[in-house]
């Protein structure tokens, strides 16, 4: 006696007698919903991380501005910020571009009058 691999009933196809296409469609629908949910969570996490980096940069520059009453007014170059904040150069630049409170000031070479560094300061 042989067991049929594929049988057709009135509204569903049975594969091997264990799983049917309705179940496969249900799993596909669930996978689709779960993919959208994971993408939404990843999107939220990405934007939360960007916001935290911006706030971290702003908080550090604000505290340095309050602490430094000299002529530099809490200005720091990007290498100093990388060392103190643990962010990459790109993350610091992106955070400064998104912030309304961070000034980017080009430091010029006196001999050539060209920008050689970027200084960051809290407004």
N, C-alpha and C positions, 0 to 999 in steps of 0.2 A: 504494500500500500504506500503510495507516494503522497507527500504533503505538497500541495501547490504553493509555490513561492508568491504568486500574485493572484489575488482573488478580487472580483468586483462584486460588491454588494449594492444595495439600492442607492446609497448616497455617499459611500466612501470606499476607498481602495485599501485593502489590508495587505501589508507587506510582511510576509513571514508570520502572520497571525499575531504579532505583538504590537506594532505601532501602525497607526493609520495616518492618512494625510491630514485629517483634522488636527491631530496632535502635532504633526509637523508644522502646520500653519500656525497653530497656537504658539509653538516654540519660536517660530520666525517672527511673529508679532511681538512676543516678549523680548526677543533679541533686538528688535528695532527700537522698542521703547527704552530698553536698557542702554543702548548706544546713545540715544538722545540724552538720557539722564546723565551718563558719564561725561558726555561732551559739555553739557551745561555746568556740571560741577568743575570740570577742568577750566572752562572759561572763567567761572567765578574765582577759582583759585589763582589763576594767572593775573587777573585784575586786582585781586586782593594783595598779591605779592608786589605788584608794581606800586600800589598805593602805600604799602608799608615801607618800601624803599624810599619813596618820595618823602614821607613823613619822617623817616630816620635821618635823611639828609637835612631836612629843614630844622629838625630839633637840634642836631649837632651844630649847625651853623648859627642858630639862634643862641645857643648856650655859649658858643665861642665869641659871638658879638657882645653878649652881656659881660663876659669875663674880660675881654680885651678892650681896654679904653684908649689904646694907643692909636697911632695914625693908620694902622692897617685895618682896624675895625673888624677884626675876626676873619679876614680874608685868608683862604687857604688854597693851595694848588691841588691839582688832581691826585698827585702822588701822596700827599699828606692824607687826603680823604680816603684813598684806597687803603692806606695803612690803618687808619682809625676806624673806619666803618666796615671794612671787610667786603666792600662792594667792588665790582670790576669797573674799569674806566667807562665802558659802555653804559652800565647801570647808573653810574653817577651822572653822566651826560643826559641820559634819557630822563632821569628823575628831575634834573635841573630844568630841562625843557618843559616838563609837565607842571612845574611849580610856578606859582605866581609870586612866591616869596624869595626865590633864589636869583641873585644877580650873577651873571657871567661877565667877568671883566678880563679883557685881553691884556697880558703883561707884555710890554714891548722891549725889544733890545734897543738900547740907547744909540748904538752905532749904526744900525741898519734901519731902525724905526719899524721893524717887522714884529709881528706877534710871535712870541716864543713859548708862551704858556697861557693857561686859562686859570684865572683866580675866581673862586666862588665866595659869595658873601650873602648873608641874610639881609633882605630889604628892611 
